Amino acid sequence: MKKITFLLVLLSILIFSCKDEGEDEIIPTPDTQRIDKLLDLVNEYRSSGCNCGDEYFPPVEPVVWNDLLEEAAQNHSNDMYENDYFDHTTPDGIGAGERITATGYGWSTYGENIALGYSTEEAVIEGWINSPGHCKNIMNGNLTEMGVGENNSYWTQVLASPNN
């Protein structure tokens, strides 16, 4: 009995004292990787400045991710896909401001970009940058937070600033 107890104690010590070499390393989840990619793509343009059509926009501060804006964006992408439409306003007449407010996000200003048919984050961001109005939303220094949602190639990007 003493041998079994001793072995159990020894085994417990070994299990709890062993440390994997990569234990301190945080492996991003697929959602985290997607968020990082979207932020990197948008903030690359914001940090270097770009032309939106014929108008040059100088560099602006980066945006940060906001989960409530992601929720508003995802809800709109889901709704467009499920109800087979492509518009900033739902068939029921609900606009971006109402969708953002419904998540509990208190906004002072916002911009919304939508897209259809893009299969990657890189492609949709490039598409928005090549569209002057969408590009202006991305380059608007007054918009400090963002979220993006996608459902079957229906994309929505919501950029906003919180109501302080």
N, C-alpha and C positions, 0 to 999 in steps of 0.2 A: 504494500500500500504506500509506503514511504517513497519507493521508486516511482510509482505512478504520479504521486503528488509532486515530487521533485521534477519529473519530466514535464508535467503540465505547467509548472511555474517557469521552468527553463524555456519551454516553447512560447509561453506568453511573453516573456522578456524579449525573446528573439523577434517575435512578430511585431511588438510595439516599439522595439528599438531600431528595427531595420528601416532604412529610408531609401526610397527610390531616388536615383540621381535626378530625375526630372520632376520630383514631387513639388518643388517650389515654382516650377514653370507652369503658367496658366495657359492651357490649350484653348484657343478661342472656339466657341461653338459656331456652327454654320451661320446662325443669325448674327452673331458678333462679327464674324468675318464679312458678311454682307453689309452690315452697318458701317464697318470700318472702310470698306471699299467705296461705298456711296459718299461717305464724308470725305475721303481722300480725293475722289474725283471732283466733287464740288469745290472743295477747299483749294485744290490745285488751281482752278480757274480764278477763284476769289483772291488768292495770294499773288497771282501774277498779273491780273487784269486781263481784259479781253474786249474784242469788238463784238457788240451785239448789233448785227446789221451794220449800219454806217456809223454807229455811235460807239466811241471808246469809253469803257468803264475802267477806271483805275483800280488798283488792288484795294481790297477791303478785308476786314477781320474775318476769320473763319467762322463758320456756323458750328454749333454743337447739336448732337442728337437729342431729340426729345421724344419720349415714349408716347405721350399724349398726341403729339402731332403725327407720329407713326400710326397710331390708332385711327385718327381722322382720315389719314391717307389710305390706310388699308380698308377701312369701311367704305370709302368712296370707290376704290378699285373693285372691291367685292360687289358693290351695288351696280356699277356699270356692267360688270361681267354677267351677273345674275339676271339683270333686267335688259340686257342687250341694247345699251345706248352708250354714247360717247360725248359727254358734255360736262361743263363745270357745274351745271344746275341739274338736279335730279328731275325725273318726270313729275315728282310731287312739288317741285319748286323750291327745294332746299339747296342753299348755296354753301360755299366753303366756310364762310364765317359761322353759320349755324352748325355745321358739322364739327368745326373746331371747338366751339362753345360747348357742344353736347358731350365732349370728352372731359370737360372740367378745366380745360386750358383757358386761362384768362389772357386774352390777346389785346395788344394795342394796334397792331397792324399785321397783315398777312399777305401772302401771295401763294397761288396754287398753280402748279403745272400738271397737265395730264398728257399721256401719250398712249398710243396703241400700236402693237405689232413688234415691239423691240424684245429681243430675247435675253439681252445681258444688261448689266448695270452700265457698262462702258457705252453701249450703243444708245441707251435711252438718255444718258447725260449728254452725249455728243449731239443727239437729236435736239434736245432742249437748248443747248448752246448755239446750235445753228438756226434756231428760231428766235428772232429778235425779242419778242415779248417774253418768251420763257427765259431767255438769257438774262433779260433785265431783272427778272425775279431772282435768279441765282446771284446776280452781281449787286443786288440791292443791299447796301451796307446797313440799312435799318432793320433788316431781317437777320436775326441772330441765332435762330434755332430751326431745326428741320426734322422731318420724318418722311419716309417714303413707304408706299405700299404697292404691291403688285399681285395681280391675279390673272393668270392666263393671258399675259401680254397687255393687260390693262394696267397702266402705271399712273400713280398719283404722287406728286411731291408737294408737301406743304411746308412753306417757310413762314416763320412768324417771329414776332417779338412779344415777350410777355408784358402784360399790363402791370406795371410796378406801383 
